[in-house]
Amino acid sequence: MKKTILKILLITGILLIALVWYMREAYVIFTPKLTTNGITSVVNVNNDFNNRLIIVLSYYDIPFKKKNGSIFIKRKLDDDIELVASYTRKAMDDNWIKSHK
């Protein structure tokens, strides 16, 4: 009886760890965000933004996928709002893009 319960707990623990790992490594659509005075807001961007974002992500060796005109990044990166805001600012900055092409 105790061995069965231990096996069930072990299997459940392994499955939970695998699920958490999968969720953090899954790709999600990059949503441009900026933070001002601690408030985060989603930014409306033009059509060229994705091309500029690819330059930024490539410069920092950030893995991404491009699908159907959208850029996908790993969920664990998307969870870091400050980093997403930094990449958004750089993709919108003409001087940064020109100096890093």
N, C-alpha and C positions, 0 to 999 in steps of 0.2 A: 504494500500500500504506500509506504513512504517513498519507495523507489519510483513508483509511478508518478507520484506528486512531484518529486524532484525532476524527473524527466520532463514532465509537462512544464514546470517552471523554467527549466533550462531551454527548452525549445521556444517557449514564449519570449524569454529574454533575448535569445538569438534573433528571433523574428523582429522584435522591437528595435534592436540595434540595426538590423538590416534595413528596416523601414526608415529610421531616422537618417541613416547614411544615404539611402536612395533619395529621400526628400531634399536633402542638402545638396546633392550632386545633380539633381534634375535641372533642366533648363527652363527658364521662364522668359517671357518677352521683356526686353529692357523698356522701362517706363522712365522717361526723363523727368527728374525731380530736382528742385532747388530748395534750399533751406534759408530762411531769413528770420532772424531773431527767434530761433527755435521752432519755427513753424515750417513744415514741409508742404510744398505744393507741387502738383504735376504741371509740367510746362508744355504748352503747345509749341510744336516745332515745325519747320518747313520740310520740304521733300529732301533737301540735301543733308539733313541732320544725320541720317543713317550712314551716309558715306563718310561724314566727318567723325562720327562715333567709331567707325571701323578703324580710322587712323589712330584715335585715342586708345582704343582697346588693344590694337596691335602694338603700339608703342610700349604699353605696360605689360605685354605678353599675357593678356587676359583671354582665356578661351571663350569663344563665342560661336554661335551658329547663325547663319543667315537663311531665312526660310520665308517665302511668300512676301518679300519686301520688308520683313521685320527682323530685328536683331534679338537673339536669345542669349542670355547669360545664365550662369549657374545661380540657383536660388540663394546659396549662401552669400554670394556677392550682392544680390538684390536686397538681401536683408540688411546690408550695411548702407544706410541711407546717406550718411556723410560721404562715403566713397562714390555712390551713385551720383550725388549732387556734384562732386568734384569732376567726375567724368562728363557730366552734362555741361558744366561750365566750360570745360576745356573744349568740348565739341562745338560749343557756341562761340568760342573765342577765335576770331579771324587770325589774330597774331599768333596764337598758340598753334593753330593748324598750319599756317604758313611756315613756321619755324620747325615743324616736326614732320613734314611731308617726306 
